[in-house]
């Protein structure tokens, strides 16, 4: 084959053998011409993506109080949006930092590295908070609450990829009362992230994002919103006797605010973060951010990541069957109605893509479970660890073998065990054998033997997805259903069970058609779905799959 290149157009001259065996010259193909004047059509995209993570929102809250919801809040979401009814967290532990990271990375703790709100760092010899960063300083306050950044997260977020897709023209903002609820979703390359400093009642940031708090944020702080919201006691939105879906107001297993004699309405001076007004304030601050950064007004898609933290604070204190939680969600429903109307007017109805989900659910208060003859109790982690260390000391003479207990995992002092000359497997086996004797624990095993331990699905996969070899502990234990680590009041979350792992996921707006699906969907599927809608690359650790039903 002979090739000649003429004026940039490749013309082939080839010889072939005809049926009669005579070599002939093939007809040259026609030159391919390119219209250099044509333009590639830009992908169709929304003006703005808004994600709301409702901290500790169980899936059933979508429907539990629906008879009292307005038409413009949760009911609008379910009417105009697409609900993924069977969305499940697909890793353990089901904890705030992990959930927020997973939602916006499409990844799991084994990959993205955020294995809990904190974890034991062998390099530092202490627990490391998920967002802590000693190299940065607080912006907007004199406290240390701003010494935070996303540097402990090992992968990119969907916001990072959105910024990368157009050479950082998109603006990505994170807003939450909790620092981790703002920082981790916004990502490494975020335009800004803001969170609330409870010590000063100011919205703040860090030098990772900016040198000085912008004037609009200063103005918001100067308006003293917490004091304005709490100028009157927190009372129920409707007559308290109408709260028929909750237990009576005064229950001994609910937590009381500092200085209060009982957990009963009205609450005269609660911290705003633990009241429904914390959510209202967060959404008001988010509106100011939309205006200040002109989100949704440019030529490219912007993103706003909001986390509503007050639902978690109140949920831990009072539990999911309390009047307080019912009131929180009835008020949140009204806040969502107001916020949707704001976005409709500011960005344009149908011009923004919205999704709402949760970072985890929550267990019922053990006292409530016992009161109603349901399985579930509380146990004490510190007491358990003290007893285990004493057991190892008595048997092997090692002073303190367990140096940390985080995220239902125990970290052992390998150096101390080696120095003692004892066999580490024998030490582990002793600890595991004792864990299995505990009434609250259903299973315990060495994480080095995860693949050979008999575990039912989805528990095996969830623990595997949560195990990061550089950051996780040595021994995993699994609680019985309904059991929590805690005291006589309040509740918590963190385990694999549906009450902690079954979360809402509803999409609405640009690119979304109304409907619902009962197919099992993973929390990791949120980000690849966003990437598909936006026609951008998935984040660097993404393991999820696109939820195709929402656009069909």
C-alpha positions in Angstrom: 0.0 0.0 0.0 1.4 3.4 -1.0 0.2 6.6 0.8 0.4 10.1 -0.5 -0.5 13.1 1.6 -1.8 16.0 -0.4 -2.8 19.2 1.2 -3.5 17.5 4.5 -6.0 15.0 2.8 -4.9 11.3 2.8 -5.4 9.7 -0.6 -4.8 5.9 -0.7 -3.5 4.1 -3.8 -3.7 0.3 -3.4 -3.3 -2.6 -5.6 -5.7 -5.5 -5.5 -6.0 -8.7 -7.5 -9.1 -9.0 -9.6 -11.0 -12.2 -10.2 -9.0 -12.8 -13.4 -5.8 -12.5 -11.4 -4.7 -9.2 -13.0 -3.4 -6.5 -10.6 -5.4 -3.4 -11.0 -5.3 0.0 -9.3 -8.2 0.6 -6.9 -10.4 3.7 -7.3 -9.1 6.3 -4.9 -11.6 7.3 -2.3 -13.1 10.8 -2.4 -11.3 13.3 -0.2 -12.9 13.9 3.2 -13.7 17.6 3.7 -14.2 19.2 7.1 -16.4 22.3 7.7 -14.1 24.3 9.9 -16.9 26.9 10.4 -19.3 24.5 12.2 -19.7 24.8 16.0 -20.1 22.0 18.5 -23.4 22.2 20.2 -23.1 22.8 24.0 -24.6 20.2 26.3 -27.9 21.2 27.8 -27.5 21.8 31.5 -29.4 23.4 34.4 -28.5 26.8 35.6 -28.0 25.6 39.2 -27.8 22.4 41.1 -29.1 22.5 44.7 -28.5 19.6 47.1 -30.0 19.5 50.6 -28.9 16.9 53.0 -31.3 16.7 56.0 -29.0 15.4 58.8 -30.6 12.3 60.4 -33.7 12.3 58.3 -35.3 8.8 58.3 -37.0 7.8 55.0 -40.4 7.5 56.8 -40.4 11.2 57.7 -41.4 11.8 54.1 -44.8 10.2 54.8 -45.2 10.1 58.6 -46.4 13.6 59.0 -47.7 14.1 55.4 -51.3 14.8 56.5 -49.9 18.0 58.1 -47.4 19.0 55.4 -48.1 22.0 53.2 -48.6 21.6 49.4 -45.4 23.4 48.7 -42.8 21.5 50.7 -42.4 17.7 50.9 -45.7 17.2 49.1 -44.4 19.3 46.1 -41.3 17.2 46.0 -43.3 14.0 45.9 -45.8 15.4 43.4 -43.4 17.1 41.0 -40.3 15.1 41.6 -39.0 11.6 41.3 -38.6 9.7 44.6 -36.1 6.8 44.9 -38.1 5.1 47.7 -35.6 2.4 48.5 -32.3 4.3 48.8 -29.9 2.6 51.2 -26.5 3.5 52.6 -24.1 0.9 51.3 -21.3 1.0 53.9 -20.8 1.3 57.6 -20.7 3.3 59.8 -23.8 5.3 59.0 -22.3 8.5 60.4 -22.6 12.2 59.4 -19.1 12.8 57.9 -19.2 9.5 55.9 -22.7 10.3 54.6 -22.0 13.8 53.4 -18.8 12.6 51.7 -20.4 9.6 50.0 -23.4 11.7 48.6 -21.1 14.2 46.9 -18.3 11.8 45.8 -20.2 8.7 44.9 -17.5 6.8 46.8 -17.3 4.8 50.0 -15.1 5.2 53.1 -12.7 2.5 51.9 -11.8 4.7 49.0 -12.6 8.3 50.0 -11.0 7.9 53.5 -13.6 9.6 55.6 -14.3 6.6 57.8 -16.2 8.5 60.6 -16.6 11.9 62.1 -13.2 11.0 63.6 -10.8 8.1 63.7 -7.6 7.0 65.5 -4.5 8.3 63.6 -1.5 6.1 64.3 0.7 8.8 62.9 -0.5 11.4 65.3 -1.2 9.0 68.2 -4.6 10.5 68.8 -8.1 10.8 67.3 -8.2 12.9 64.1 -11.4 14.9 63.3 -12.6 14.5 59.7 -12.2 18.1 58.7 -9.5 19.4 61.1 -6.6 21.2 59.5 -4.0 22.9 61.8 -2.5 24.7 58.8 -5.5 27.1 58.3 -7.1 29.7 60.5 -10.6 30.8 61.4 -12.2 33.5 59.2 -15.0 35.5 60.8 -14.4 34.5 64.5 -11.7 34.5 67.1 -12.4 30.8 68.0 -10.7 27.7 66.6 -13.9 26.6 64.9 -12.6 27.6 61.5 -9.4 25.5 61.6 -11.0 23.2 59.0 -10.6 22.1 55.4 -11.4 19.1 53.1 -7.8 17.9 53.0 -8.5 14.7 54.9 -10.8 13.6 52.0 -8.8 11.6 49.5 -11.0 12.0 46.4 -12.8 14.7 44.4 -16.4 15.7 44.7 -19.0 16.3 42.0 -18.5 20.0 42.7 -14.8 19.6 42.0 -15.6 17.9 38.7 -18.1 20.6 37.8 -15.4 23.2 38.4 -12.9 21.2 36.4 -15.3 20.7 33.5 -15.2 24.4 32.5 -11.8 25.6 33.8 -13.3 26.7 37.2 -16.0 29.0 35.8 -18.7 27.2 37.9 -19.2 28.4 41.4 -19.6 25.8 44.2 -20.8 26.9 47.6 -21.3 24.8 50.8 -23.5 26.0 53.7 -24.3 24.1 57.0 -24.3 24.6 60.7 -21.9 21.8 61.0 -18.5 22.3 59.5 -18.3 18.8 58.1 -21.8 19.2 56.5 -20.5 22.2 54.5 -16.8 21.4 53.8 -16.9 17.8 52.7 -19.9 18.2 50.2 -18.4 21.4 48.7 -15.1 19.7 47.9 -11.4 20.6 47.5 -11.9 23.3 44.8 -15.0 24.9 46.2 -15.5 28.6 45.7 -16.4 28.8 49.4 -17.8 26.9 52.4 -19.5 28.4 55.4 -20.5 27.0 58.8 -21.8 28.2 62.1 -19.7 28.9 65.2 -21.9 28.2 68.2 -19.4 29.9 70.5 -19.9 33.3 68.8 -23.2 32.7 67.0 -21.5 33.8 63.8 -21.3 32.2 60.4 -17.6 31.6 59.6 -15.1 30.0 57.2 -11.4 29.3 57.0 -8.3 30.6 55.3 -8.5 27.6 53.1 -11.2 29.4 51.2 -10.7 33.1 51.9 -8.7 35.7 53.7 -11.6 37.7 55.0 -15.3 37.1 55.5 -17.2 38.8 52.7 -19.3 41.9 53.6 -22.6 40.1 52.9 -21.7 37.4 55.5 -20.6 40.0 58.0 -23.9 41.8 57.5 -25.8 38.6 58.1 -23.9 38.1 61.4 -24.5 41.6 62.4 -28.2 41.1 62.1 -28.0 38.6 65.1 -30.4 36.0 63.6 -30.1 33.5 66.5 -31.2 36.1 69.0 -34.1 37.1 66.7 -35.3 33.6 66.2 -35.1 32.8 69.9 -36.5 36.1 71.2 -39.6 34.0 72.0 -39.6 30.5 73.4 -39.7 27.5 71.1 -43.4 26.4 71.2 -45.2 24.0 69.0 -46.4 25.2 65.6 -49.9 23.9 66.3 -51.7 23.2 69.6 -49.6 20.6 71.4 -52.6 18.3 71.9 -52.8 17.9 68.1 -49.5 16.1 67.9 -51.0 12.6 67.7 -48.1 10.9 65.9 -45.8 11.4 68.9 -45.5 10.2 72.5 -46.6 12.7 75.2 -44.3 15.6 75.8 -42.6 14.7 79.1 -40.7 11.4 78.8 -37.8 10.5 81.1 -35.8 9.0 78.2 -35.7 12.3 76.3 -32.8 14.7 76.9 -33.2 18.1 78.6 -31.6 21.3 77.6 -29.0 22.7 80.0 -30.7 24.4 82.9 -34.1 22.8 82.2 -35.7 20.5 84.7 -37.6 18.5 82.1 -37.8 18.0 78.3 -41.1 19.8 77.8 -42.4 22.8 75.8 -42.0 25.7 75.8 -38.2 25.9 75.6 -37.0 29.4 76.8 -33.4 29.5 75.8 -32.2 26.5 73.8 -29.1 26.6 71.5 -30.4 27.5 68.1 -28.7 24.5 66.4 -31.0 22.1 68.3 -34.2 23.9 67.3 -36.1 24.1 64.0 -35.0 27.7 63.7 -31.4 26.5 63.0 -32.7 25.1 59.7 -34.6 28.3 58.9 -31.4 30.3 59.6 -29.3 28.0 57.4 -31.7 28.4 54.4 -31.8 32.2 54.9 -28.0 32.3 54.9 -28.0 30.1 51.7 -30.3 32.6 50.0 -27.8 35.4 50.8 -25.1 33.2 49.2 -27.2 32.7 46.1 -27.5 36.4 45.7 -23.9 37.3 46.6 -22.3 34.8 44.3 -25.1 35.2 41.6 -25.6 31.5 41.5 -27.5 30.3 38.5 -27.0 33.6 36.7 -23.9 32.8 34.6 -23.2 30.9 31.4 -22.3 27.7 33.2 -24.0 25.6 35.9 -23.3 26.5 39.5 -23.8 24.3 42.6 -25.1 24.9 46.1 -24.6 22.2 48.7 -26.7 22.7 51.9 -26.9 20.6 55.0 -29.6 21.1 57.6 -28.0 20.1 60.9 -30.7 21.0 63.4 -32.7 17.8 62.6 -29.7 15.8 63.9 -29.2 17.8 67.1 -32.9 17.6 68.0 -33.1 13.9 66.9 -30.2 12.8 69.2 -31.7 14.6 72.2 -35.4 13.7 71.9 -35.7 10.7 69.5 -37.8 10.1 66.4 -41.1 9.6 68.3 -41.0 12.9 70.1 -43.2 15.9 69.7 -40.1 17.9 69.3 -39.1 16.0 66.1 -42.6 16.2 64.7 -42.5 20.0 65.2 -39.1 20.2 63.6 -40.3 18.5 60.4 -43.6 20.4 60.2 -41.6 23.6 60.4 -39.0 22.3 57.9 -41.8 21.6 55.5 -42.8 25.2 55.6 -39.1 26.3 55.2 -38.8 24.1 52.1 -42.0 25.7 50.7 -40.5 29.2 51.2 -37.1 28.1 49.8 -38.6 26.5 46.6 -40.6 29.7 45.9 -37.4 31.7 46.3 -35.5 29.5 43.8 -38.4 29.6 41.4 -38.3 33.4 41.5 -34.5 33.9 41.6 -33.2 31.1 39.3 -36.4 30.2 37.5 -38.9 27.3 37.9 -37.6 24.3 35.9 -34.2 26.0 35.5 -32.5 24.3 38.6 -32.0 20.7 39.5 -32.8 19.9 43.1 -32.3 16.8 45.2 -32.9 16.1 48.9 -31.5 13.2 50.8 -30.0 12.4 54.3 -26.6 11.4 55.6 -28.2 8.7 57.8 -31.3 7.8 59.8 -31.6 7.1 63.5 -32.6 4.4 66.0 -35.5 4.9 68.4 -34.6 5.8 71.9 -33.9 2.6 73.9 -36.2 3.7 76.7 -39.1 4.1 74.2 -38.3 0.6 72.8 -38.4 -1.0 76.2 -41.5 0.9 77.1 -43.3 -0.6 74.1 -41.8 -4.1 74.5 -39.6 -3.8 71.4 -36.0 -5.1 71.2 -33.3 -2.5 71.9 -31.2 -1.2 74.7 -28.2 1.1 75.4 -24.7 0.0 76.4 -21.5 1.9 77.4 -18.5 1.9 75.2 -16.1 3.4 77.7 -17.1 0.8 80.3 -16.6 -2.0 77.8 -13.1 -0.8 76.8 -12.0 -0.5 80.4 -13.1 -4.1 81.2 -11.4 -5.4 78.0 -8.1 -3.7 78.8 -8.2 -5.1 82.3 -8.9 -8.6 81.0 -5.9 -8.4 78.7 -3.7 -7.0 81.5 -4.7 -9.8 83.8 -4.0 -12.5 81.1 -1.0 -11.1 79.3 0.4 -8.3 81.5 0.0 -5.6 78.8 -1.0 -2.3 80.5 -3.3 -0.8 77.8 -3.9 -2.8 74.7 -7.0 -1.0 73.3 -5.9 2.5 72.5 -9.0 3.7 70.7 -12.6 2.7 70.1 -14.1 4.5 67.1 -16.9 3.6 64.6 -17.5 0.2 66.2 -13.9 -0.7 65.8 -11.1 -1.2 68.3 -7.5 -0.1 67.6 -4.8 -2.1 69.3 -1.4 -0.9 70.5 0.8 -3.1 68.3 4.0 -1.8 69.7 3.0 -2.6 73.3 1.9 -6.1 72.3 5.2 -6.7 70.4 7.2 -5.3 73.3 5.5 -7.7 75.7 6.6 -10.7 73.6 3.0 -11.9 73.4 1.3 -13.4 70.3 -1.0 -10.7 68.9 -3.4 -13.2 67.5 -3.9 -14.7 71.0 -4.6 -11.2 72.3 -7.1 -10.5 69.6 -8.8 -13.8 70.1 -9.2 -13.1 73.8 -10.8 -9.7 73.1 -13.1 -11.1 70.4 -14.2 -13.9 72.6 -15.1 -11.5 75.4 -16.9 -9.2 72.9 -19.1 -12.1 71.8 -20.2 -12.5 75.4 -21.7 -9.0 75.6 -25.5 -8.8 75.5 -25.4 -5.9 73.0 -23.1 -7.5 70.5 -24.1 -9.9 67.8 -20.7 -10.5 66.2 -17.0 -9.5 66.5 -14.0 -10.4 64.4 -10.6 -9.3 63.3 -10.7 -7.0 60.3 -7.8 -8.9 58.8 -10.2 -11.9 58.7 -13.1 -10.0 57.2 -13.2 -12.1 54.0 -13.3 -15.4 55.9 -15.8 -14.4 58.5 -19.4 -15.6 58.0 -21.6 -12.5 57.5 -25.0 -12.1 55.9 -25.5 -9.6 53.1 -25.6 -6.7 52.9 -23.6 -6.5 56.1 -20.5 -8.0 54.6 -20.4 -5.6 51.7 -21.2 -2.6 54.0 -18.3 -3.4 56.3 -16.0 -4.0 53.4 -17.0 -0.7 51.9 -16.3 1.0 55.2 -12.9 -0.5 55.8 -9.9 1.6 55.0 -6.7 -0.3 55.7 -4.7 2.9 56.7 -7.4 4.5 58.9 -9.6 1.7 60.3 -9.1 -0.2 63.5 -8.2 -3.8 64.1 -11.3 -5.4 65.5 -14.9 -4.9 64.3 -18.0 -5.5 66.4 -21.6 -5.5 65.3 -24.5 -4.5 67.6 -27.8 -6.4 67.9 -30.8 -4.6 66.2 -32.1 -1.7 68.3 -29.0 -1.4 70.5 -27.1 1.8 70.7 -24.0 3.1 72.5 -25.3 5.7 74.9 -26.9 6.6 78.2 -30.3 6.8 79.8 -31.6 9.6 77.5 -31.5 10.3 73.7 -30.5 8.1 70.8 -27.9 7.8 68.0 -27.1 6.1 64.7 -24.2 4.4 63.0 -25.1 0.8 62.3 -26.1 -1.1 59.2 -29.8 -1.7 60.1 -32.5 -0.1 57.9 -33.5 2.5 60.6 -30.0 4.0 60.1 -29.4 3.1 56.5 -32.8 3.7 54.7 -32.7 7.4 53.6 -35.0 9.6 51.4 -33.9 10.6 48.0 -36.1 12.8 45.9 -35.2 14.7 42.7 -37.0 17.7 41.3 -36.7 20.3 38.6 -34.5 20.5 35.4 -34.1 17.2 33.7 -36.3 15.3 36.2 -39.8 13.8 35.4 -42.3 13.0 38.1 -42.5 9.4 39.4 -41.0 6.9 41.8 -39.0 3.7 41.9 -38.9 1.0 44.6 -35.7 -0.5 43.1 -32.8 -0.7 45.6 -30.5 2.3 45.0 -27.3 3.0 46.8 -26.3 6.3 48.3 -23.3 6.1 46.0 -25.6 6.4 43.0 -26.4 10.1 43.6 -23.2 11.6 42.3 -22.9 9.5 39.1 -26.5 10.5 38.3 -25.6 14.2 38.7 -22.5 13.7 36.5 -24.7 12.1 33.8 -27.2 15.0 34.0 -24.5 17.6 33.8 -22.4 15.7 31.1 -19.3 15.8 33.2 -16.8 13.4 34.6 -17.5 11.4 37.7 -15.4 12.1 40.8 -12.1 10.3 41.2 -13.3 7.7 43.6 -16.8 7.2 42.3 -18.2 3.6 42.5 -21.9 4.2 42.0 -24.2 3.8 39.0 -26.5 6.2 37.2 -30.2 6.2 38.3 -31.6 6.1 34.8 -35.3 6.1 35.8 -35.3 9.7 36.9 -34.9 11.1 33.3 -36.8 8.4 31.4 
